[in-house]
Amino acid sequence: MTTVNKIVLAYSGGLDTSVMLRWLKEHYNCEVVCYCADVGQGAELSGLEEKAHATGASKLYVEDLREEFVRDYVWTAVKANAIYEGVYLMGTSLARPVIAKRQIEIARKEGADAVAHGATGKGNDQVRFELTYYALQPDIKSPISAARTVLRITPSNPAAPFKQR
């Protein structure tokens, strides 16, 4: 097993990242710092600090990335006419790299040797997160791939961690 001392987790407070937070703490026996990016989701941010600490986080960063997200990602995509199937602007997929970029910056500030996210493998979000991590810091550990293996989360079995062990 990979040794991890401190992880910065991209955290939304939802089911996936809350389960991931507990699993990371238990599996790696390390400090987990949570990080949530505000890219315009609004009310979903209320109560996050209390929830993160109650679930085991040592700290929570909530960063307002709305201006950077629109200026450097959304506006660029609009200018390039990047519309999926002619109707969908792909806001969530565009947000992952800006979230991961700031997560790496926080990992450096915190002295963390690993980063993680709650993407379950049902789409391409895990690829967007992990490619951004490795592009910005090739030596960073990202134990989420191991977590997917251990938790056995797959598109056909998203509730795997909640079934009897």
N, C-alpha and C positions, 0 to 999 in steps of 0.2 A: 504494500500500500504506500502511496505517496505521502510523505510527511508535509503537513501544512500547519503553519503557525498562526496565520491570520488571513481571513477571507473577507473580501468586500462583495456582498451579494446585491445584485440588482433586484430591488424589492418593491412590490406593488401593494403588499398587504393582502393580496388575494390568496386563494387556497394553495396554488402551486408554490408560490414563494414562501408562504408560511410553513408549509410542510418541508420545503427545502431548507429553510433556516434551522428548524429543529434537527433535521437529518444531518446537516453539515456539522452542527455542534456535537451531536452524539457520535457520528462516525469519525470525525477528525479530532475531536476533543480540543477544539481551538476557538479562539475569539472570532466572532462573526460581526462585522460592521455592515449595517444595511444602508442602502442608498436608493433613493427614489427620485426620479427626474420628473419635474413638472413640464410636460410638453403640451399642456392645454387640457388635461383631463378634469381639472376643476375639483368638484366636491369629493372625488375619490381620495383626495389627500387628507381629509379630516380624520383624526383619530389614529393616524399612522404611527406616531411616536409611541403612544401607549401600547398599541398592538405589537410593534416591533420589540419593545423591551419585555413585554409579557411573554413573547414567544422565544426570547433568549438573546436578542441582539445587545451588544455592548454599547452601541451608538447608532443613531440614525441621521443621515444627511438627507435633506430635501433640497434639491437644487432647481432653481427656475431656469430652464433651458429654452423657454418659448421663443425668445428673440433669435437665438442662435439657430434653433431648429427651423424656424420659418425662413430666416435670411440665407442660411447655408445649405439647407436640404430641401425644404418645400418649394421655395421660390426657384431654385435650380431645377427641380423636377418639373415644375409648371412651365418654365421657359423651354425645357426639352420636350414638352408635351408627353411626359411619362404618365400615361393613363392606362391602367390595366383593363383590357377588353373594352376600351373606349369609354368607360364610365367610372372606374374606381381609381382614386388618387393615391392609394397605398400609403396612407398616413402612418399606420403602425409599422410597416416594414421600413419606411423612411426614418422612423424615430429610433430604431435599434442602434444604428451606428453612432448617433449623437449621444445616446444613453451610455453605450459602451466606452466611448471616448472619455467622457467625464468620469466614468467608473475607474478607468485606468489611472486617471489623474488623482482620484481619491485614494486608490490603492498605493500609489507612490507616496502621497502625503502621509498616509497611515502606516507605511512600512509593511504593507500586506504582501505576502508572497503568492496569493491566489485570488482569483475572482470567480464568481459564479452567477448564474441566472436561473430562472425558473422555467425556461422554455422546455416543453415536454417532448419535443420531437414530432409533434403533430403537424408542423409546418416547417418553414425555413428560418424561423427566428433564432434557433440555436446556431445556425450557420452565420447569420448576420452578427450576432454577439461575438462568437468565437473568432471569426475572421478579423473583426475589428480589434479584439484583444491582441491577437498574434501579430497583426500589422503594426500596432503601436508599441507592443512590448513582447517580443518573441519568446522571452524566457519566463513569462508569467505562467503560473499553473492555473488550469481551469478544470477542477475536479467534477464538473457537471456531467461530463461524459461517463465517468465512473458511476455517478449517481443514477443516471438513466439505466445503467446496467444493473445496479443493485436494486433499485426500486422497480425495475422491469416496466417502466412506463413506455407504452407504445401507442400509436394511434388507435389500435383496436382494444387496448387495455389501459385507458387513462386512470382508472381507479385502483390500479395495482397496489399502491402503498397502503391503501385502506382496507385491503382484504386481510383476513387472518393470517398471521405469519406462521 
